[in-house]
Amino acid sequence: MKLKFINLLICLIIPIVISCTDGDDESIVNNPLQCDSSNTTFNQLYNNLADASHQDVTTMDLVTHSYTFEVSSNKTICSIGYKSLPTFNTTPYAMEIYDNTASTVLYSGSHTFSSTATSYVAITPIQVVVGHSYTIKRIQTNWGSNIGNTIGRLVRNLNFPVTFGNLKITGSSFYGTGVPLNDWAIPYIDIVFEN
């Protein structure tokens, strides 16, 4: 009787031990979030607007280009993308992300960007939450004697808010060294959410 019980116990334990290998846990434990800039929500929103007969241009000679946004689900920003002017690919742009609801600067950094295509800089991950309003800014104060060095890519002739997926852009502002323009266009300042 003991021998039958031991054999039965071994038959039950061996399949359990075999099915619990180290490899099974790796897919659960080692599934980190990714910071993929290849097809961001902002880029899709921007391209949809540009494809819908809005003007995709490089203009607006003001120091600060910014837009205000909200998210419909909590997100983490892990990277910022921008394309510099051809003569400014070695001149840093100040990039800022501000929580309007909490009146807090969440990110401020100075970066150079490629002038041939949008390039991205990794940033310390920033949590953005539902119910808060945020502003992202691109600031260029090193324009020398030519204010034209402050222009940037934007899509214009649209109405706010503009929504794509979980991103809603509620307004924009261009200002510094000239008459401010609000809610006139969306500057191409890409934000990358972890996914």
C-alpha positions as CSV (number, residue, x, y, z in Angstrom):
1,M,0.0,0.0,0.0
2,K,2.8,2.4,0.8
3,L,4.5,1.6,-2.4
4,K,1.4,2.4,-4.4
5,F,1.0,5.7,-2.5
6,I,4.6,6.7,-3.2
7,N,4.3,5.8,-6.9
8,L,1.1,7.8,-7.1
9,L,2.8,10.8,-5.3
10,I,5.8,10.6,-7.7
11,C,3.4,10.6,-10.7
12,L,1.7,13.6,-9.5
13,I,4.8,15.6,-8.5
14,I,7.0,15.0,-11.6
15,P,4.6,16.7,-14.1
16,I,4.3,19.7,-11.8
17,V,8.0,20.1,-11.4
18,I,8.7,19.7,-15.1
19,S,6.1,22.3,-16.0
20,C,7.6,24.9,-13.6
21,T,10.9,25.7,-15.3
22,D,12.8,28.9,-15.1
23,G,11.8,29.9,-18.6
24,D,8.1,30.2,-17.8
25,D,8.7,33.0,-15.3
26,E,10.8,35.1,-17.7
27,S,8.0,36.1,-19.9
28,I,6.2,37.5,-16.9
29,V,9.1,39.1,-15.1
30,N,11.1,40.4,-18.1
31,N,8.4,42.2,-20.0
32,P,9.6,45.8,-19.6
33,L,7.8,48.7,-21.1
34,Q,9.3,50.0,-24.3
35,C,10.0,53.6,-25.5
36,D,9.3,53.2,-29.2
37,S,9.4,56.4,-31.3
38,S,8.6,54.7,-34.6
39,N,4.8,55.5,-34.7
40,T,3.9,57.7,-31.8
41,T,0.4,58.8,-30.9
42,F,1.5,62.5,-31.5
43,N,3.0,61.6,-34.9
44,Q,-0.2,59.9,-36.0
45,L,-2.3,62.8,-34.8
46,Y,0.0,65.3,-36.7
47,N,0.1,63.3,-39.9
48,N,-3.7,62.8,-39.9
49,L,-4.0,66.6,-39.7
50,A,-1.4,67.2,-42.4
51,D,-3.2,64.7,-44.6
52,A,-6.5,66.4,-44.0
53,S,-5.6,69.5,-46.0
54,H,-4.1,71.4,-43.1
55,Q,-0.9,73.1,-43.9
56,D,2.3,71.4,-42.8
57,V,4.9,74.1,-42.9
58,T,8.1,75.4,-41.3
59,T,7.5,78.9,-40.0
60,M,6.6,81.0,-36.9
61,D,9.6,83.2,-35.9
62,L,8.9,83.3,-32.2
63,V,11.2,82.0,-29.4
64,T,8.7,79.6,-27.8
65,H,6.6,77.0,-29.6
66,S,4.2,75.1,-27.3
67,Y,1.0,73.1,-27.1
68,T,-1.2,72.0,-24.3
69,F,-2.5,68.5,-24.0
70,E,-4.4,66.0,-21.9
71,V,-4.5,62.2,-21.8
72,S,-7.5,59.9,-21.5
73,S,-5.5,57.2,-19.7
74,N,-2.5,57.5,-17.4
75,K,0.7,57.5,-19.5
76,T,4.5,57.7,-19.0
77,I,6.5,60.1,-21.3
78,C,9.9,58.5,-22.0
79,S,11.3,60.6,-24.9
80,I,10.9,63.9,-26.8
81,G,11.4,64.3,-30.6
82,Y,12.1,67.4,-32.6
83,K,13.8,68.4,-35.9
84,S,16.1,71.4,-35.8
85,L,16.7,73.9,-38.5
86,P,19.6,73.0,-40.9
87,T,21.8,75.7,-39.4
88,F,20.9,74.8,-35.8
89,N,21.6,71.1,-35.6
90,T,24.5,71.9,-33.1
91,T,22.6,74.6,-31.2
92,P,20.6,73.3,-28.2
93,Y,16.9,73.8,-27.8
94,A,15.4,74.1,-24.3
95,M,12.6,71.5,-23.9
96,E,10.1,71.7,-21.1
97,I,7.1,69.8,-19.9
98,Y,4.8,71.6,-17.4
99,D,1.9,70.3,-15.4
100,N,-0.6,73.2,-15.6
101,T,-2.9,71.6,-13.0
102,A,-0.3,71.2,-10.4
103,S,1.7,74.3,-11.4
104,T,4.9,72.2,-11.6
105,V,7.8,71.8,-14.1
106,L,8.0,68.1,-14.8
107,Y,11.0,68.3,-17.2
108,S,13.5,70.8,-18.4
109,G,16.5,70.0,-20.5
110,S,18.6,71.4,-23.3
111,H,19.2,69.2,-26.4
112,T,20.4,69.2,-29.9
113,F,18.4,67.6,-32.7
114,S,19.0,66.4,-36.2
115,S,18.2,68.8,-39.0
116,T,17.5,66.0,-41.6
117,A,14.7,64.1,-39.7
118,T,13.0,64.1,-36.3
119,S,15.4,62.8,-33.7
120,Y,14.7,61.8,-30.2
121,V,16.2,62.2,-26.7
122,A,15.5,59.9,-23.9
123,I,14.3,61.6,-20.7
124,T,13.7,60.5,-17.1
125,P,10.2,59.0,-17.3
126,I,7.4,61.4,-16.5
127,Q,4.0,60.3,-15.4
128,V,1.0,62.1,-16.9
129,V,-2.4,61.4,-15.5
130,V,-6.0,61.8,-16.4
131,G,-7.6,65.0,-15.3
132,H,-4.4,67.1,-15.6
133,S,-3.5,69.6,-18.3
134,Y,0.1,69.7,-19.6
135,T,2.2,72.0,-21.8
136,I,5.3,71.0,-23.8
137,K,7.5,73.8,-25.0
138,R,10.4,74.1,-27.4
139,I,12.4,77.3,-26.7
140,Q,15.2,78.7,-28.8
141,T,17.0,81.7,-27.3
142,N,20.3,81.3,-29.2
143,W,19.0,82.8,-32.5
144,G,21.8,85.4,-32.9
145,S,20.8,88.4,-35.0
146,N,18.3,86.5,-37.1
147,I,14.9,85.9,-35.5
148,G,14.2,83.6,-38.5
149,N,16.3,81.1,-36.7
150,T,13.4,80.4,-34.3
151,I,11.1,79.0,-36.9
152,G,9.9,75.4,-36.6
153,R,7.7,72.8,-38.2
154,L,4.0,73.1,-37.5
155,V,0.5,72.2,-38.9
156,R,-1.9,75.0,-39.1
157,N,-5.5,76.0,-40.1
158,L,-7.2,73.8,-37.5
159,N,-9.7,74.0,-34.6
160,F,-9.0,72.8,-31.1
161,P,-9.3,70.4,-29.4
162,V,-7.7,67.8,-31.6
163,T,-7.8,64.2,-30.4
164,F,-6.1,61.0,-31.6
165,G,-6.2,57.8,-29.4
166,N,-5.5,58.8,-25.8
167,L,-4.0,62.2,-26.6
168,K,-6.0,65.4,-26.8
169,I,-4.3,68.6,-27.8
170,T,-6.4,71.5,-26.3
171,G,-4.5,74.5,-27.5
172,S,-1.1,76.0,-28.5
173,S,0.9,79.1,-28.0
174,F,3.8,80.8,-29.9
175,Y,5.5,83.8,-28.2
176,G,8.7,85.6,-27.4
177,T,10.1,88.7,-29.3
178,G,6.9,89.3,-31.2
179,V,3.1,89.3,-30.9
180,P,1.9,86.0,-29.3
181,L,-0.3,83.7,-31.3
182,N,-2.6,81.3,-29.5
183,D,-4.5,78.3,-30.8
184,W,-3.3,78.9,-34.4
185,A,-1.3,75.8,-35.1
186,I,0.4,72.7,-33.5
187,P,4.2,72.7,-33.4
188,Y,5.8,69.4,-34.2
189,I,7.2,68.4,-30.8
190,D,6.8,64.7,-30.5
191,I,6.1,63.0,-27.1
192,V,6.7,59.3,-26.8
193,F,4.6,57.3,-24.4
194,E,6.0,54.0,-23.0
195,N,4.1,51.0,-24.4
